[in-house]
Amino acid sequence: MAHKDSLDRIDLKILQALQEDAQIKNRLLAERVALSPSACLRRIRDLEARGLITGYRAHVAIDRIRAATIVIAQLSFERHSVGRFVDFDTWARNTPEIVESLRISGHYDYMLRVVVSDIHDWKRILREMTEHDFGVEKVVSSFLMEDVKPFAGYPLTQNGPARRTPPPPAGTRRRRA
């Protein structure tokens, strides 16, 4: 089992607030977590130095900037070989259209998020992927239709906030107990 860093409730509050808004002003964050601004900044720098905060990014509406087709691809390899996985990982990191690559368990070995201009651009990436000797056996491509719940951060505690019960579908009534 991997070693877990020890965090107190203030560290967790800081991390949660930064996941919600990475541009929050230190003064406001310090007020939110009940620390002085200097103590809050020290904690943030410590969380960064410990590798618990790995970066800050803006969520960009790519479809408003350029023609973009987002492909979610699941890949399976004919043989599992560390060398082939390492080579594939290097290729994926060096392919700018691949914006996310996850090695997963189950029926597939990888899941990729790829941003291309159109289907012809995706076919070019597929060709490159299969021309290398990675051992890719199968690729299942799906095209993103709508990002219903984009990634907005991780739940930081095992017992996160209570789940809200979703409203019933239109035209139905809830039974009274």
C-alpha beads as a LAMMPS data file, in Angstrom:
LAMMPS data file: protein, C-alpha beads

177 atoms
176 bonds

1 atom types
1 bond types

-500.0 500.0 xlo xhi
-500.0 500.0 ylo yhi
-500.0 500.0 zlo zhi

Masses

1 110.0

Atoms # bond

1 1 1 0.000 0.000 0.000
2 1 1 1.310 3.449 -0.902
3 1 1 2.382 5.815 1.845
4 1 1 -0.206 8.504 2.482
5 1 1 0.964 11.998 3.372
6 1 1 -0.356 13.280 6.658
7 1 1 -2.637 16.250 6.217
8 1 1 -4.636 18.119 8.793
9 1 1 -8.082 19.570 8.217
10 1 1 -6.645 22.990 7.295
11 1 1 -4.433 21.434 4.596
12 1 1 -7.491 19.627 3.245
13 1 1 -9.508 22.870 3.257
14 1 1 -6.701 24.623 1.368
15 1 1 -6.501 21.838 -1.221
16 1 1 -10.283 21.794 -1.656
17 1 1 -10.454 25.559 -2.115
18 1 1 -7.606 25.507 -4.652
19 1 1 -9.324 22.712 -6.601
20 1 1 -12.459 24.856 -6.756
21 1 1 -10.615 28.057 -7.694
22 1 1 -6.853 27.999 -8.269
23 1 1 -6.881 31.789 -8.731
24 1 1 -8.293 32.526 -5.296
25 1 1 -6.390 35.364 -3.669
26 1 1 -4.239 34.273 -0.744
27 1 1 -5.948 36.762 1.565
28 1 1 -9.383 35.317 0.787
29 1 1 -8.129 31.734 1.074
30 1 1 -6.529 32.538 4.425
31 1 1 -9.842 33.931 5.692
32 1 1 -11.691 30.843 4.437
33 1 1 -9.363 28.452 6.299
34 1 1 -8.909 30.675 9.390
35 1 1 -5.190 31.391 9.000
36 1 1 -3.103 34.506 8.588
37 1 1 -2.143 35.196 4.950
38 1 1 1.534 34.424 5.663
39 1 1 0.732 31.107 7.395
40 1 1 -1.612 30.170 4.551
41 1 1 1.049 30.911 1.931
42 1 1 3.605 28.855 3.903
43 1 1 1.217 25.892 3.883
44 1 1 0.588 26.234 0.144
45 1 1 4.351 26.326 -0.554
46 1 1 4.793 23.255 1.694
47 1 1 1.994 21.372 -0.145
48 1 1 3.688 22.253 -3.461
49 1 1 7.136 21.183 -2.199
50 1 1 5.716 17.860 -0.975
51 1 1 4.247 17.228 -4.437
52 1 1 0.629 17.320 -3.228
53 1 1 -0.133 20.278 -5.493
54 1 1 1.227 19.322 -8.896
55 1 1 0.229 22.353 -10.937
56 1 1 -2.335 25.005 -11.728
57 1 1 -4.320 24.978 -14.962
58 1 1 -7.076 26.902 -16.631
59 1 1 -10.009 24.950 -18.083
60 1 1 -10.160 26.161 -21.683
61 1 1 -13.244 25.969 -23.925
62 1 1 -11.282 24.485 -26.843
63 1 1 -14.329 24.334 -29.126
64 1 1 -14.590 28.123 -28.926
65 1 1 -10.969 28.559 -29.998
66 1 1 -10.514 26.110 -32.865
67 1 1 -12.122 23.196 -34.672
68 1 1 -11.873 20.373 -32.183
69 1 1 -13.097 16.811 -32.137
70 1 1 -12.405 15.050 -28.865
71 1 1 -11.813 11.328 -29.148
72 1 1 -11.929 8.957 -26.205
73 1 1 -9.966 5.883 -27.287
74 1 1 -9.598 2.575 -25.489
75 1 1 -6.578 0.493 -26.496
76 1 1 -5.666 -3.104 -25.859
77 1 1 -2.235 -4.569 -26.516
78 1 1 -1.602 -8.058 -27.860
79 1 1 1.066 -8.757 -25.211
80 1 1 1.781 -6.981 -21.960
81 1 1 5.403 -5.964 -22.018
82 1 1 6.941 -3.284 -19.831
83 1 1 9.186 -2.221 -22.713
84 1 1 6.259 -1.743 -25.090
85 1 1 4.291 0.174 -22.458
86 1 1 7.295 2.438 -21.788
87 1 1 7.754 3.047 -25.528
88 1 1 4.039 3.762 -25.954
89 1 1 4.062 6.118 -22.933
90 1 1 6.961 8.056 -24.457
91 1 1 5.205 8.271 -27.822
92 1 1 1.946 9.416 -26.173
93 1 1 3.744 12.106 -24.138
94 1 1 5.389 13.386 -27.334
95 1 1 2.155 13.457 -29.356
96 1 1 0.551 16.846 -28.662
97 1 1 -2.920 15.749 -29.771
98 1 1 -2.994 13.197 -26.920
99 1 1 -3.941 15.364 -23.970
100 1 1 -4.514 12.532 -21.499
101 1 1 -3.227 8.953 -21.365
102 1 1 -4.260 6.554 -18.624
103 1 1 -3.048 2.987 -18.157
104 1 1 -6.079 1.117 -16.859
105 1 1 -7.174 -2.351 -15.809
106 1 1 -9.995 -4.359 -17.316
107 1 1 -10.692 -5.196 -20.952
108 1 1 -8.421 -2.416 -22.184
109 1 1 -4.894 -1.356 -21.297
110 1 1 -5.121 2.385 -21.988
111 1 1 -7.674 5.128 -22.266
112 1 1 -6.714 8.213 -24.233
113 1 1 -8.292 11.632 -24.619
114 1 1 -7.225 13.016 -27.973
115 1 1 -8.010 16.412 -29.492
116 1 1 -8.002 16.452 -33.286
117 1 1 -9.384 18.747 -35.977
118 1 1 -11.544 16.106 -37.628
119 1 1 -11.876 12.385 -38.387
120 1 1 -9.022 12.534 -40.924
121 1 1 -6.701 13.907 -38.251
122 1 1 -7.758 11.045 -35.932
123 1 1 -7.005 8.499 -38.693
124 1 1 -3.499 9.984 -38.974
125 1 1 -2.922 9.478 -35.233
126 1 1 -4.250 5.892 -35.475
127 1 1 -1.903 5.186 -38.370
128 1 1 1.079 6.521 -36.384
129 1 1 0.041 4.448 -33.374
130 1 1 -0.206 1.214 -35.320
131 1 1 2.902 1.774 -37.470
132 1 1 5.092 1.757 -34.357
133 1 1 5.869 -1.625 -32.806
134 1 1 3.876 -1.038 -29.613
135 1 1 1.725 -4.113 -30.109
136 1 1 -1.595 -2.252 -30.171
137 1 1 -4.128 -4.945 -30.954
138 1 1 -7.445 -3.113 -30.731
139 1 1 -8.611 0.506 -30.625
140 1 1 -12.180 1.471 -29.773
141 1 1 -12.858 5.123 -30.588
142 1 1 -15.699 7.182 -29.193
143 1 1 -16.328 10.824 -29.956
144 1 1 -17.212 13.207 -27.150
145 1 1 -20.698 14.578 -27.663
146 1 1 -21.047 16.621 -24.471
147 1 1 -18.903 17.056 -21.390
148 1 1 -21.711 16.554 -18.865
149 1 1 -19.578 16.603 -15.715
150 1 1 -16.037 17.749 -16.438
151 1 1 -13.289 16.904 -13.977
152 1 1 -13.370 19.453 -11.178
153 1 1 -11.076 17.914 -8.598
154 1 1 -10.802 14.857 -6.405
155 1 1 -12.840 14.117 -3.287
156 1 1 -10.196 14.676 -0.616
157 1 1 -11.733 12.677 2.203
158 1 1 -13.113 9.152 2.258
159 1 1 -16.371 10.374 3.753
160 1 1 -17.020 13.382 1.546
161 1 1 -20.114 15.542 1.692
162 1 1 -23.436 13.733 1.785
163 1 1 -24.859 13.007 -1.646
164 1 1 -27.862 14.985 -2.662
165 1 1 -30.826 13.023 -3.876
166 1 1 -31.473 13.987 -7.493
167 1 1 -34.890 15.379 -8.339
168 1 1 -37.317 12.869 -9.851
169 1 1 -37.671 12.839 -13.645
170 1 1 -40.180 15.325 -15.016
171 1 1 -43.756 14.112 -14.780
172 1 1 -43.187 11.769 -11.823
173 1 1 -44.072 12.194 -8.180
174 1 1 -42.304 11.020 -5.102
175 1 1 -44.185 8.735 -2.809
176 1 1 -44.765 9.859 0.699
177 1 1 -43.784 7.402 3.381

Bonds

1 1 1 2
2 1 2 3
3 1 3 4
4 1 4 5
5 1 5 6
6 1 6 7
7 1 7 8
8 1 8 9
9 1 9 10
10 1 10 11
11 1 11 12
12 1 12 13
13 1 13 14
14 1 14 15
15 1 15 16
16 1 16 17
17 1 17 18
18 1 18 19
19 1 19 20
20 1 20 21
21 1 21 22
22 1 22 23
23 1 23 24
24 1 24 25
25 1 25 26
26 1 26 27
27 1 27 28
28 1 28 29
29 1 29 30
30 1 30 31
31 1 31 32
32 1 32 33
33 1 33 34
34 1 34 35
35 1 35 36
36 1 36 37
37 1 37 38
38 1 38 39
39 1 39 40
40 1 40 41
41 1 41 42
42 1 42 43
43 1 43 44
44 1 44 45
45 1 45 46
46 1 46 47
47 1 47 48
48 1 48 49
49 1 49 50
50 1 50 51
51 1 51 52
52 1 52 53
53 1 53 54
54 1 54 55
55 1 55 56
56 1 56 57
57 1 57 58
58 1 58 59
59 1 59 60
60 1 60 61
61 1 61 62
62 1 62 63
63 1 63 64
64 1 64 65
65 1 65 66
66 1 66 67
67 1 67 68
68 1 68 69
69 1 69 70
70 1 70 71
71 1 71 72
72 1 72 73
73 1 73 74
74 1 74 75
75 1 75 76
76 1 76 77
77 1 77 78
78 1 78 79
79 1 79 80
80 1 80 81
81 1 81 82
82 1 82 83
83 1 83 84
84 1 84 85
85 1 85 86
86 1 86 87
87 1 87 88
88 1 88 89
89 1 89 90
90 1 90 91
91 1 91 92
92 1 92 93
93 1 93 94
94 1 94 95
95 1 95 96
96 1 96 97
97 1 97 98
98 1 98 99
99 1 99 100
100 1 100 101
101 1 101 102
102 1 102 103
103 1 103 104
104 1 104 105
105 1 105 106
106 1 106 107
107 1 107 108
108 1 108 109
109 1 109 110
110 1 110 111
111 1 111 112
112 1 112 113
113 1 113 114
114 1 114 115
115 1 115 116
116 1 116 117
117 1 117 118
118 1 118 119
119 1 119 120
120 1 120 121
121 1 121 122
122 1 122 123
123 1 123 124
124 1 124 125
125 1 125 126
126 1 126 127
127 1 127 128
128 1 128 129
129 1 129 130
130 1 130 131
131 1 131 132
132 1 132 133
133 1 133 134
134 1 134 135
135 1 135 136
136 1 136 137
137 1 137 138
138 1 138 139
139 1 139 140
140 1 140 141
141 1 141 142
142 1 142 143
143 1 143 144
144 1 144 145
145 1 145 146
146 1 146 147
147 1 147 148
148 1 148 149
149 1 149 150
150 1 150 151
151 1 151 152
152 1 152 153
153 1 153 154
154 1 154 155
155 1 155 156
156 1 156 157
157 1 157 158
158 1 158 159
159 1 159 160
160 1 160 161
161 1 161 162
162 1 162 163
163 1 163 164
164 1 164 165
165 1 165 166
166 1 166 167
167 1 167 168
168 1 168 169
169 1 169 170
170 1 170 171
171 1 171 172
172 1 172 173
173 1 173 174
174 1 174 175
175 1 175 176
176 1 176 177
